[in-house]
């Protein structure tokens, strides 16, 4: 009985059946030529592996690593965190993030005077953080979740209502404006609806809205999880809460 | 962590191996990284399709290497001007400017890599998958979409060729 190169290779690679392995092992005991063939095959294989081992230690090109990274996370502005970290002035990084999220250039808008942040007056910058403009505030105070309030340049849709640990009435809403879909949370503070977070998702090619399960919504959902006390209000509780809050 | 993020992490962890596989297939660092780049981009675009199969890390590796191999194969098929077949003897005998032969000046790793580059593509891919990357015969057959017997016979032929080419490299 002889052992072909193919069989010997399979033996070395641990790819032959137990019966076959036992047969070859037995032959190796007595057949010096076969043992020499196996030794050479093994040494060639080791040399081959060794020759390419260095590639594993090379730094991976950044372009390659970047290609395997999740698409850029949706740009999220967490106003609460931003406020905590903020120096007295409106800092450029936040200004830039806001302009990207809202699709407008904020420029030199400061917090000393209430200013129109988004160009439609839906979101205003105030001394202590962004607040809903009159139209958004009215919509949040009166529109039931799931209904859409259409404006000339935007559409606002409250999504759900909940209470936070301070007992404030808070609402998640989406805002479609100039091809961007912004998802946000605002909480009622007296007459004012304070914006807690705004997240804008941008589709990679700019042609589609981010889907409901996109990273922007995930970021907002995570914020709700961290704020909510109990369950979101159902339709009846929401209607009562909105009526009481007027 | 989302499934998506987990998937990306597995791909990132596989990048050094993917680069090694592509180096063995293409025979040079530049083409190898182009191929790896194309494979990763395609994998990311088709991630949804893969996730439906729901396999683990080994499954992602097989899938990613299949994409890389198919891309390499299609590239060679579509390219009218194929890369010139490297002649190992010419490569070895080339003299450097300082008078020493190229073979002497190159490291053993480079010489072995050059020897692999001279193999027929159908043998090079089994060498890369089985001998260098350590895939099982069955996995290599799956990636290459050939019967397992074909993997075995190609591997044996490749080993015989390499044995001749690498005779000088063996420790005496």
Contacts between the chains, C-beta under 8 A, distances in Angstrom:
chain1	res1	chain2	res2	distance
A	4	B	156	7.4
A	5	B	156	4.6
A	5	B	159	6.8
A	5	B	160	6.3
A	6	B	152	5.2
A	6	B	153	6.3
A	6	B	155	7.5
A	6	B	156	4.1
A	9	B	152	7.4
A	9	B	155	5.9
A	9	B	156	5.5
A	9	B	159	5.9
A	10	B	137	7.5
A	10	B	152	6.4
A	13	B	130	6.7
A	13	B	137	7.2
A	15	B	136	7.0
A	15	B	137	5.0
A	15	B	152	7.9
A	40	B	163	6.8
A	40	B	170	7.5
A	41	B	159	6.5
A	41	B	163	7.7
A	43	B	170	6.2
A	43	B	171	7.7
A	44	B	159	6.7
A	44	B	162	6.0
A	44	B	163	5.7
A	44	B	166	5.9
A	44	B	170	7.6
A	45	B	131	5.7
A	45	B	159	7.8
A	47	B	108	7.6
A	47	B	112	5.9
A	47	B	166	6.3
A	47	B	169	6.1
A	47	B	170	7.5
A	48	B	112	6.1
A	48	B	116	7.1
A	48	B	127	7.2
A	48	B	131	5.5
A	48	B	132	6.5
A	48	B	162	6.9
A	49	B	131	6.8
A	49	B	132	6.1
A	50	B	109	7.0
A	50	B	112	7.7
A	51	B	108	7.0
A	51	B	109	4.3
A	51	B	110	7.8
A	51	B	111	7.9
A	51	B	112	3.4
A	51	B	113	5.4
A	51	B	116	7.6
A	52	B	20	5.2
A	52	B	23	6.5
A	52	B	24	5.9
A	52	B	109	7.6
A	52	B	113	6.8
A	52	B	132	5.1
A	54	B	109	5.9
A	55	B	16	7.1
A	55	B	19	5.7
A	55	B	20	4.1
A	55	B	23	5.1
A	56	B	16	4.5
A	56	B	17	7.0
A	56	B	19	7.9
A	56	B	20	5.8
A	57	B	16	7.9
A	58	B	16	7.6
A	58	B	19	7.1
A	60	B	15	4.8
A	60	B	16	6.3
A	60	B	19	6.7
A	61	B	33	5.7
A	61	B	37	7.9
A	63	B	37	6.2
A	64	B	15	5.8
A	64	B	19	7.5
A	64	B	33	6.7
A	64	B	36	5.7
A	64	B	37	5.6
A	64	B	40	6.2
A	65	B	12	6.4
A	65	B	15	6.6
A	67	B	37	6.0
A	67	B	40	4.4
A	67	B	41	5.2
A	67	B	44	6.6
A	68	B	8	5.8
A	68	B	11	4.3
A	68	B	12	4.9
A	68	B	15	6.6
A	68	B	40	5.2
A	68	B	43	8.0
A	68	B	44	6.8
A	69	B	8	6.3
A	69	B	12	7.7
A	70	B	4	6.3
A	70	B	5	6.2
A	70	B	8	5.3
A	218	B	2	8.0
